[in-house]
Amino acid sequence: MAARVLALPRLLPDLDAVNFARSLHGFDLAAQAPHFPGYPVYVAMARLASAAGAPEVLALALPGLVLGAVAIGLLGLVLRPYLGAAGALVGVALVALLPLPVLFGATPGSDGAGLALLVLAACAVLTAGDSAPRAAVLAGAVAGVALGARPSFLPALLGLALVVPPGRRLAAFAGGGLGVVAWLLPMVALTGPAELLRIGSGFLGGHAGEWGGTVAVRPELGWRLEHLGFDIVAAGLGLPWPGPHGDSVALRVARFLLALGFSGALVALVRAALRGALSTGERRVARLALAFGLPYGAWMFLGQNLLKARHALPVVLALALLVAVGGAVLARAWTPRVHLSLAGALAATTAAVMLPVALAQGSEPAPAALLVSHVSRTLPPAGTLLFTGEEARLFEHYVPHYRAGRPATGEQLRREVERVAAAGADVYVTSTAPGAEALAPHLEPVSRFACDRRVRSHAHDIVLFHYRPAPPATPHKVL
């Protein structure tokens, strides 16, 4: 909780957060308050926090903060009978302290609440085989509710069904149906069946084939592999990654030690699995992690926008559980004092790697928010026109008296910029505007707003340009 409070941002960071902020005052998918698929479970929790008096950013982050604390505590209780004290400590410490769960556990968005509910669903499924059939119903219901908080976790939630014993799967699916109906019916009632179908089909079509960052939009294999690796390894786990990052020597050593600990635990897991030396509890936890981690990882690679590291959260959770199983395997070779000390050292190293990015997110607004603040302090609203990317929604939210447009294509950007510049407007363009590079001969850099890519993988570097139209051609003198 302390780590997530340190990472709590002061301002809304992006378009998605603004859409969620708009939903605090009225649920309207047609007005993108929020955008489809609506995240009704998360929005309901955030609106409760807002009604209780929480300010905007805190109201949107509170569901993730509170549910995260509950999920982490329950995870420890559930893992201990399967992995022992050392394995449970490793699993809980990683879920609590790895960089990506901390950053998005405090972000004003649905990711933290969705991850917490995924953890709760995994805990319920893990214990469903040892309890009465109603435990399977409960596990399915939690998974159904989790789908209403973070619909993109569907492949992971379906994967959990593979771990439910065959005799309990019907009960689990019945519970899942109840969980889904609990949020789907109110959303249909608020939006209307026909309108919901129209909005949903338009959003899914655009996400799949125009702007969603799927493999259909960005099919380059090298690009996708590099971003997938960065999202999981660097942003998710905090491990070393090529490129200049400005890390201190102590931080580089901590990242190396963390990589060493993870590698040792995973090697121990693989060796024990190949020898058939895993205990029944270790096998169940490992199967659980693979059952939801592999389907979701495939979906992330093919169907998600890899520029946004938050999509790696279920994969990071699966890896944390696998490392915990490996830690439990290693613990059998040592005395309790030694293996608990090593588990504690791994937790401390994870915290050391996480702390700088948590402090950075909590102390410095996102580059898009810094852009809005800079423009409002330095440029007059009258006569100024901006062309941006997703930051246009932040301008609309925080400084609506500034005119900021988000063109759909580079060609539209060029036409609009030339038109308003010719009419006498003072035009500014950001590097995130579609097709901004085509205007490079006429763009003069004004300011740059950047943060560590591991803190914010998407739009972590934004440049504000002043547009200088080409001077009119001088007519030739006729002799």
C-alpha positions in Angstrom: 0.0 0.0 0.0 2.8 2.4 0.9 4.5 1.7 -2.5 1.2 2.5 -4.3 0.6 5.6 -2.4 4.0 6.9 -3.3 3.2 6.2 -7.0 -0.2 8.0 -6.9 0.0 10.7 -9.6 -1.1 14.2 -9.0 -2.9 14.8 -12.3 -4.7 12.6 -14.9 -2.0 11.2 -17.2 -3.8 10.4 -20.5 -6.9 10.1 -22.6 -8.2 6.9 -20.9 -7.9 8.6 -17.4 -9.9 11.6 -18.7 -12.6 9.3 -20.0 -12.9 7.6 -16.7 -13.0 11.0 -14.9 -15.9 12.0 -17.1 -17.7 8.8 -16.1 -17.7 9.9 -12.5 -20.4 12.4 -13.4 -22.4 10.2 -15.7 -22.0 6.8 -17.4 -22.4 7.5 -21.2 -20.6 5.2 -23.7 -21.7 7.3 -26.6 -19.8 10.3 -25.1 -16.8 8.2 -24.2 -17.6 8.5 -20.5 -15.9 6.1 -20.4 -15.0 4.6 -23.8 -16.3 1.1 -24.8 -16.3 -1.5 -23.3 -17.4 0.6 -20.4 -15.6 -1.2 -17.5 -18.8 -0.9 -15.4 -17.6 -2.7 -12.3 -14.6 -0.4 -12.0 -16.6 2.7 -12.8 -19.2 1.8 -10.1 -16.4 1.5 -7.5 -14.8 4.8 -8.6 -18.1 6.6 -8.4 -18.7 5.3 -4.9 -15.3 6.7 -3.9 -16.2 10.0 -5.6 -19.6 10.1 -3.9 -17.7 9.6 -0.5 -15.8 12.8 -1.2 -12.5 11.5 -2.8 -11.0 14.0 -5.3 -10.9 13.0 -8.9 -7.5 11.3 -9.2 -7.9 9.5 -5.8 -11.4 8.4 -6.6 -10.2 6.7 -9.8 -7.2 5.1 -8.1 -8.9 4.0 -4.9 -10.5 0.8 -6.3 -7.0 -0.5 -7.3 -5.5 0.6 -4.0 -8.1 -1.1 -1.8 -8.7 -4.2 -3.9 -4.9 -4.6 -4.4 -4.3 -4.7 -0.6 -7.1 -7.3 -0.2 -5.9 -9.4 -3.1 -2.2 -9.4 -1.9 -3.2 -10.4 1.6 -5.5 -13.2 0.4 -2.8 -14.4 -2.1 -0.4 -15.0 0.8 -3.0 -17.0 2.8 -3.8 -19.1 -0.2 -0.3 -19.8 -1.4 1.2 -20.8 1.9 -0.4 -24.3 2.1 0.7 -25.0 -1.5 4.2 -23.4 -1.5 5.2 -23.1 2.2 6.2 -19.9 3.9 9.2 -19.0 1.6 7.2 -19.6 -1.6 4.3 -17.6 -0.3 6.5 -14.8 0.8 8.2 -14.6 -2.7 4.8 -14.7 -4.5 3.3 -12.0 -2.3 6.4 -9.8 -2.4 6.6 -9.8 -6.2 2.9 -9.1 -6.7 3.1 -6.3 -4.1 6.4 -4.7 -5.2 7.2 -5.4 -8.8 7.2 -2.1 -10.8 4.3 -2.6 -13.1 1.7 -3.8 -10.5 2.8 -0.8 -8.3 2.6 1.8 -11.0 -0.8 0.7 -12.3 -2.1 -0.2 -8.9 -2.0 3.6 -8.2 -2.9 4.9 -11.7 -6.4 6.5 -12.2 -7.6 3.7 -14.4 -9.1 0.2 -14.4 -5.8 -1.7 -14.5 -5.2 -1.9 -10.8 -8.7 -3.0 -10.0 -8.6 -5.5 -12.9 -5.4 -7.0 -11.7 -6.6 -7.3 -8.1 -9.8 -9.1 -9.2 -7.7 -11.4 -11.4 -5.6 -12.3 -8.4 -8.8 -12.9 -6.4 -10.2 -15.1 -9.1 -7.0 -17.1 -9.3 -7.1 -17.6 -5.5 -10.7 -18.7 -5.7 -10.0 -21.1 -8.6 -6.9 -22.5 -6.8 -8.9 -23.5 -3.8 -12.1 -24.5 -5.6 -11.1 -28.2 -6.0 -10.6 -28.6 -2.3 -13.9 -27.2 -1.2 -17.6 -27.7 -1.6 -19.2 -27.0 -5.1 -20.3 -23.6 -4.0 -16.6 -22.6 -3.9 -16.5 -23.2 -7.7 -19.6 -21.0 -8.1 -17.8 -18.3 -6.1 -14.7 -18.6 -8.2 -16.7 -18.2 -11.4 -18.6 -15.3 -10.0 -15.3 -13.5 -9.1 -14.0 -14.1 -12.6 -17.3 -12.7 -14.1 -17.0 -9.6 -11.9 -13.3 -9.2 -12.9 -14.4 -9.2 -16.6 -16.6 -6.2 -15.8 -13.6 -4.3 -14.4 -11.1 -5.2 -17.1 -12.7 -6.9 -20.2 -9.3 -7.3 -22.0 -8.4 -9.9 -19.4 -10.9 -12.3 -20.9 -8.3 -14.8 -22.2 -6.7 -15.0 -18.8 -10.0 -15.5 -17.1 -11.0 -18.2 -19.5 -7.6 -19.8 -19.0 -8.4 -20.2 -15.3 -11.2 -22.6 -16.2 -8.6 -25.1 -17.2 -7.5 -25.4 -13.6 -11.0 -26.0 -12.2 -11.5 -29.8 -11.7 -13.8 -31.2 -14.4 -16.5 -32.0 -12.0 -16.7 -28.4 -10.8 -16.5 -26.6 -14.2 -20.2 -26.4 -14.8 -20.6 -24.8 -11.4 -17.8 -22.4 -12.1 -19.3 -21.4 -15.5 -22.7 -20.9 -13.8 -21.0 -18.6 -11.3 -19.3 -16.8 -14.1 -22.6 -16.2 -15.8 -24.0 -14.7 -12.6 -21.0 -12.4 -12.3 -21.3 -11.2 -15.9 -25.1 -10.7 -15.6 -24.6 -8.6 -12.5 -22.9 -5.8 -14.5 -24.0 -6.5 -18.1 -27.7 -6.0 -17.5 -27.3 -2.6 -15.9 -25.0 -1.5 -18.7 -27.5 -2.6 -21.4 -30.3 -0.8 -19.5 -28.3 2.4 -19.3 -27.1 2.4 -22.9 -29.8 0.5 -24.8 -29.3 -2.8 -26.6 -29.1 -1.3 -30.1 -26.9 1.6 -29.1 -24.6 -0.7 -27.2 -24.3 -3.0 -30.3 -23.5 0.0 -32.5 -20.9 1.5 -30.2 -19.3 -1.9 -29.5 -19.1 -2.9 -33.2 -17.6 0.4 -34.1 -15.0 0.3 -31.3 -14.0 -3.3 -32.0 -13.7 -2.7 -35.7 -11.5 0.3 -35.1 -9.4 -1.4 -32.5 -8.8 -4.4 -34.7 -8.0 -2.7 -37.9 -7.3 1.0 -37.6 -5.8 2.4 -34.4 -5.7 -0.4 -31.8 -2.1 -1.4 -32.2 -3.0 -5.0 -33.0 -0.9 -7.2 -35.3 -3.2 -6.1 -38.2 -2.1 -2.5 -37.6 1.5 -3.1 -36.6 2.5 -6.5 -38.2 6.3 -6.0 -38.0 7.6 -9.0 -36.1 10.8 -7.3 -34.8 8.9 -4.3 -33.5 6.3 -6.5 -31.7 9.0 -8.7 -30.1 11.0 -5.7 -28.9 8.1 -4.0 -27.3 6.7 -7.3 -25.9 10.1 -7.9 -24.3 10.4 -4.4 -22.9 6.8 -4.4 -21.5 7.4 -7.7 -19.6 11.1 -7.7 -18.8 12.0 -4.0 -18.3 8.7 -2.3 -17.3 7.0 -5.3 -15.8 9.8 -7.0 -13.8 12.3 -4.2 -13.5 15.1 -6.3 -15.0 18.1 -4.9 -17.1 17.3 -3.8 -20.7 19.5 -2.4 -23.4 19.6 1.4 -23.9 20.5 4.5 -21.9 18.3 4.8 -18.8 20.4 6.9 -16.4 20.5 4.3 -13.6 22.9 4.6 -10.8 25.5 1.9 -10.2 23.6 0.7 -7.1 20.3 0.4 -9.1 22.1 -1.5 -11.9 23.5 -3.9 -9.4 20.0 -4.3 -7.9 18.5 -5.1 -11.3 21.3 -7.6 -12.0 20.7 -9.3 -8.6 17.0 -9.4 -9.3 17.6 -11.0 -12.7 19.9 -13.6 -11.0 17.2 -14.4 -8.4 14.5 -14.8 -11.0 16.7 -16.9 -13.3 17.7 -19.2 -10.4 14.1 -19.8 -9.3 12.8 -20.5 -12.8 15.7 -22.9 -13.6 14.9 -24.7 -10.3 11.3 -24.9 -11.3 12.1 -26.3 -14.8 14.5 -28.9 -13.4 12.1 -30.1 -10.8 9.3 -30.3 -13.4 11.4 -32.4 -15.8 12.4 -34.7 -13.0 8.8 -35.0 -11.7 9.9 -33.6 -8.4 7.3 -30.9 -7.9 5.0 -31.4 -5.0 1.2 -31.5 -5.6 0.8 -27.9 -4.4 3.7 -26.6 -6.5 2.2 -28.3 -9.6 -1.2 -26.8 -9.0 0.2 -23.2 -8.7 2.5 -23.7 -11.7 -0.5 -25.0 -13.8 -2.6 -22.1 -12.7 0.1 -19.6 -13.7 0.5 -21.2 -17.1 -3.2 -21.7 -17.7 -4.0 -17.9 -17.6 -0.5 -16.6 -18.5 0.0 -18.3 -21.8 -3.4 -17.5 -23.4 -3.2 -14.0 -22.3 0.4 -13.6 -23.5 -0.6 -14.8 -27.0 -3.6 -12.3 -26.9 -1.3 -9.5 -25.8 1.2 -10.2 -28.6 -1.4 -10.4 -31.3 -4.3 -8.2 -30.2 -3.0 -5.5 -27.9 -1.2 -2.2 -28.3 2.3 -3.1 -27.2 3.3 0.6 -26.8 1.3 0.4 -23.5 3.1 -1.7 -21.0 0.0 -2.0 -18.8 -1.2 -4.8 -21.0 1.5 -7.0 -19.6 0.0 -7.1 -16.1 -1.4 -10.7 -16.3 1.8 -12.0 -17.8 3.8 -10.3 -15.0 1.4 -12.0 -12.4 1.9 -15.4 -14.0 5.7 -15.0 -13.9 5.6 -13.9 -10.3 3.7 -17.1 -9.4 6.2 -19.2 -11.4 9.1 -17.6 -9.6 7.3 -18.3 -6.3 7.0 -22.0 -7.2 10.8 -22.0 -8.0 11.5 -20.4 -4.7 9.5 -23.1 -2.9 11.5 -25.8 -4.8 14.8 -24.1 -3.7 13.6 -23.7 -0.2 13.5 -27.5 0.3 17.3 -27.6 0.1 17.9 -25.1 2.9 16.9 -24.6 6.5 13.9 -22.4 7.2 16.1 -19.6 8.4 18.2 -19.6 5.2 15.3 -19.8 2.8 13.2 -17.2 4.5 16.3 -14.9 4.6 16.8 -15.4 0.9 13.1 -14.8 0.2 13.3 -11.6 2.2 16.4 -10.5 0.3 14.5 -11.0 -3.0 11.7 -8.9 -1.7 14.1 -6.1 -0.6 15.8 -6.1 -4.0 12.4 -5.9 -5.8 11.5 -3.0 -3.6 14.8 -1.2 -4.4 14.2 -1.6 -8.2 10.6 -0.5 -7.9 11.1 2.6 -5.7 12.6 5.0 -8.2 9.8 4.5 -10.8 7.1 4.7 -8.1 8.6 8.0 -6.8 8.9 9.3 -10.4 5.3 8.6 -11.2 4.1 10.1 -7.9 6.2 13.3 -8.0 6.2 14.3 -11.7 3.1 14.5 -13.9 3.0 12.5 -17.1 4.6 14.2 -20.2 1.1 14.9 -21.6 0.0 16.7 -18.4 3.3 18.7 -18.4 2.5 19.7 -22.0 -0.9 21.0 -21.0 0.5 22.9 -18.0 3.3 24.5 -20.1 0.9 25.6 -22.8 -1.5 27.1 -20.3 1.3 29.1 -18.6 3.2 30.3 -21.7 0.7 30.7 -24.6 -2.4 32.9 -24.9 -5.6 31.0 -25.6 -6.7 33.7 -28.1 -5.3 33.1 -31.5 -3.5 29.9 -30.6 -4.4 26.6 -32.1 -2.8 23.2 -31.3 -2.7 19.9 -33.1 -1.9 17.0 -30.9 -2.4 13.3 -30.4 -4.3 11.8 -27.4 -3.3 14.8 -25.3 -6.2 16.7 -26.9 -8.5 15.1 -24.4 -6.4 16.5 -21.5 -6.6 20.0 -23.0 -10.4 19.6 -23.2 -10.5 18.5 -19.5 -8.1 20.9 -17.8 -8.0 24.0 -20.1 -11.1 23.8 -22.3 -10.5 27.5 -23.4 -7.6 26.3 -25.5 -8.3 24.9 -28.9 -6.6 21.6 -29.3 -7.5 19.3 -32.2 -6.6 15.6 -32.8 -6.4 14.9 -36.5 -7.2 11.4 -37.7 -4.5 11.2 -40.4 -1.4 12.9 -41.5 -3.1 14.3 -44.6 -5.8 15.8 -42.5 -3.2 17.4 -40.2 -1.4 19.0 -43.2 -4.6 20.4 -44.7 -5.9 21.8 -41.4 -2.5 23.3 -40.4 -2.1 25.1 -43.7 -5.7 26.3 -43.6 -5.7 27.8 -40.1 -2.1 29.2 -40.5 -3.2 31.0 -43.7 -6.1 32.5 -41.7 -3.7 34.0 -39.2 -3.7 31.5 -36.3 -0.6 30.9 -34.3 -0.2 27.1 -34.8 1.6 24.6 -32.6 2.0 20.9 -33.3 3.1 18.1 -31.0 5.3 15.1 -32.1 2.4 12.8 -31.2 0.1 14.3 -33.9 -0.5 11.8 -36.7 1.8 12.6 -39.6 3.7 15.4 -37.8 7.0 14.3 -39.3 5.8 15.3 -42.8 5.7 19.0 -41.6 9.3 18.8 -40.3 10.6 21.6 -42.5 8.1 24.0 -41.0 8.3 22.9 -37.3 10.5 24.7 -34.8 11.0 22.9 -31.5 9.7 24.8 -28.5 9.8 22.4 -25.5 10.3 18.8 -24.7 8.4 16.8 -22.1 9.8 13.3 -21.2 10.1 10.7 -18.6 11.7 7.3 -18.2 10.2 4.8 -20.6 9.9 2.3 -17.7 7.6 4.8 -15.8 5.4 5.5 -18.8 6.0 3.4 -21.9 3.4 5.2 -24.1 3.9 8.9 -25.0 6.9 9.1 -22.7 8.6 11.7 -25.0 6.5 14.6 -26.4 8.0 17.6 -28.3 6.0 20.8 -28.8 6.7 22.5 -32.2 5.8 26.0 -33.4 4.6 25.8 -37.0 6.3 28.3 -39.4 4.6 28.5 -42.8 6.7 28.8 -45.9 7.2 32.4 -47.0 5.2 33.3 -50.1 7.2 32.9 -53.3 8.7 36.2 -54.7 7.4 37.0 -58.2 10.0 37.2 -61.0 10.6 40.7 -62.4 9.9 40.9 -66.1 12.6 42.9 -68.0 
